[in-house]
Structure formats: C-alpha cells, structure tokens
Amino acid sequence: MIDLKEGPYKGFLLIKCDGCGKLYGFHAKQVTYSAICNECGEVTLLEKMRPVHLECDNCGHYYSYLTNIRTREFTYRCNNCESPVDMELNLKKMRYHTLGHDPVVKKIKRRSKQWSI
C-alpha cells in the first residue's frame, strides 16, 4: 500500500531492489512512488528516502541522489568514470556521503574586536 505522506519522488534516485538486492540509479522525470527493477521486474516502493552526496575521488564529479538503502555503508560507481565510490551514513544528519568526505561545515570562531581610543 502506498503511503501518501511519503513521496512522490522525482529526480536522481539510487534504489536497492527489494527482490534481487541489485543497486541501480536512474533519473525519474515524472513523480513516482515506486521503481521497477530491470533485472527481476520487482516493484520497489519508495519510502523513507535519504539524501546521498557522492563525490568521486578519481575524477572529482559530484552527484546528489535520494536512496532507499538502509545499510551503514555501501559502494556505488561514478557515472562519469565508472570507478567505485565508498559511501557511509552520517548518523547525525541521516544522509550518505563519500567515505572520508564528511560535508560538515566548520564553524569559524570570530574574535570580538576590542577598540582602543
């Protein structure tokens, strides 16, 4: 049953098939609540999607996806150079990023200026 509070999703999606477990990515040009696997034909409902920020160490290309993956780490290929990219889950922000490339913005401490006359 489709949960209308989840989705619909559109854009670049990285899906793990519920049937065969294959990982595949595609661009959903129309809004959708599900994805069909090209290997086994299983329909996977798109629920509780998390953001993925993939940055390739080999060629430097950056991609953003939404995914239904629930593991702590996974490996996916770069769309540009086909090299494998290891991804890990940031538990605090509940999104995936390239292993070793935590996109946490560092806060800069600013000193208060003391004016003397």
Secondary structure, DSSP 8 states (H G I E B T S, - for coil): ---TTS--EEEEEEEE-TTT--EEEEEEEEEESEEE-TTT--EEE--S-EEEEEE-TTT--EEEEEE---SSEEEEE-TTT--EEEEEEETTTTEEEETT-----------------
